[in-house]
Amino acid sequence: MPRSSRVLRLVVTALLAGLMSAHIAMAADEVATESGELLGTTNRDHTVRIFKGVPFAAPPRGDLRWKAPQPTPKWTGVRRANKYGPACLQTDVFGDIYFRDNQPSEDCLNLVIWAPAKGATEKLPVFVWFYGGGFVAGANSEPRYDGEKLAAKGIIVVEPNYRLGVFGFFSHPELTKESVHNSSGNYGLLDQVAALQWVVKNIAAFGGDPNNITIGGESAGSLSVSALMASPLSRNLFQKALGESGAFFPSGSESGMQLNPLSRSEQVGLEFARSVGATSLAEMRAKPANDLLQAAAKGNGASRFGPNLDGFFLPSSVRAIYEQGRQSHAPLLVGWNADEGTTLVLLNPKKPTAKSFSERAQARFGEDAPQFLKVYPAATNREALASAEALAGDDFIAFSTWKWIDTHRKTSGSPVYHYRFEQVPASKPGATIDSLPARETGARHAAEIEYVFETLKSQQGVPWTDDDFKVSETMASYWVNFIKTGDPNGMGLPEWPKSDSANGYQVMHLSGKTSHAAPDSLRPRYEFLDAHTAKSRSSTP
């Protein structure tokens, strides 16, 4: 055969093989859901399939604004799922959050799926992640939440959007009256329930196991997980739970996010409606979305609208449900970061001293102040500063998360795995966090996210070290093992014991050089805060 003919034959064969490969890839990326067919994409090496902008509920606008999520309208043909859907409406509350989608919209109830490029009969474990952002910000298109690396380890990652701020948590007497459940508010949490229901119904088509679902989240997402475990609407929709920094277990006015009763949140809604010149629910629904968004952002807008005790999603407080053992008895992996409150203290121009910290202890804890100072010592100014930073973190996040751990362990009998993230992230030269040098803020709130998702490189220009990548690989492996089996342990990883009284309430300390488990040395702090809170409640008329 002439050389030119052989070359032509090879070229034709290669082209046919390429076309066949592309056809197979496209067929693998087509998935039939209850609402219609989707066409996704793959990552560069075709090992992970990606489906973006997948609707899981109808657009909550017009008459559906401030209603529980409704079923997704069906579509005909094949819907392309190759672009991120819009984020839910929000203002630029946090300067370090940025998205990869179009402009925020009321039409935001979409999710993203990362799935290993395997057949639909694999029955892979599923991880449903809820973003943080104080219930006023966040979206599934944030680069740090990219699920490709975790999916490559053999799980399916699903990330839904949920309504935020005034659109997710507005209450009003007319809304309560029109509801068949006599409730209003918590629409953002109901969006999360709808997303879980969608996953249970549809994830098998992507190769997932609807009977092996883990829910997880950070900050507001972790608070959400604690509530989803408590709610009768969702506690049977998953099998395992994972929380990073946050839970609805406030110890008092200085700790944790409070859940207002429905009557109070209705009053807040009435006051807001009057402030925008609306005298009825119909007028509120007729208002342009951006007008409501900007009005809500004024004053104390960041904390005005949030989850409440609506009597439907939450029939009683999260804490009460757990104390009665009525929460999901799922295995739980949970913890927080070493320096959750450091920034709060460093930003205060008046730094605590041994004298001022002791005076504060007396004012807050009264006759219990001497006991308080045993667990938060302040014999020197340096010691007082360290204790002030510790207390700020405990009041902000750590105590409520610890109380979640302790209560779930006692009332569920399920395994609990407790961690403390201690790696101080690398930062660009001159980088600041709330005007502070980034390195000074330590293992700050939300710093662990990029490590868990192995998305350190999403922060361009940061001089990450070998230790950063080491702890990232360790954490991702622990998290994936837990998502698969309910136990984070696995080959090549330091042993992570369950947290219980038999082994000293072990905590896994996560850092690049010294990840290890040890008995909980901070437990006396939380036992003191817990006992003082109980004492204060019992003395309240």
Buried (B, 14 or more C-beta within 10 A) or exposed (E): EEEEEEEEEEEEEEEEEEEEEEEEBBEBBEBEBEBBBBBBBBBEEBEBBBBBBBBBBBBBBEEBBBBBBEBBEEEEEBBEBBEBBBBBBBBEBBEEBEBBBEEBBBBBBBBBBBBBBBEBEBBBBBBBBBBBBBBBBBBBBBBBBBBBBBBBBBBBBBBBBBBBBBBBBBBBBBBBEEBEEEBBBBBBBBBBBBBBBBBBBBBBBBBBBBEBBBBBBBBBBBBBBBBBBBBEBBBEBBBBBBBBBBBBBBBBEBBBBBBBEBEBBBBBBBEBBEEBEBEEBEEBBEBEBEEBBEBBBEEEBBEBBBBBBBBBBBBBBBBEBBBEEBBBBBBBBBBBBBBBBBBBBBEEEEEBBBEBBBEBBBEBBEEBBEBBBEBBBBEEBEBBBBBBBBBBBBBBBBBBBBBBBBBBBBBBEBBBBBBBBBBBBBBEEEBEBBEBEBEBBBBBBBBBBBBBBBBBEBBEEBEBBEBBBBBBBBBBBBBBBBBBBBBBBBEEBBEBBBBBEEEBBBBBBBBBEEBBBEEBEBBEBBEBBBEBBEBBEEEEE
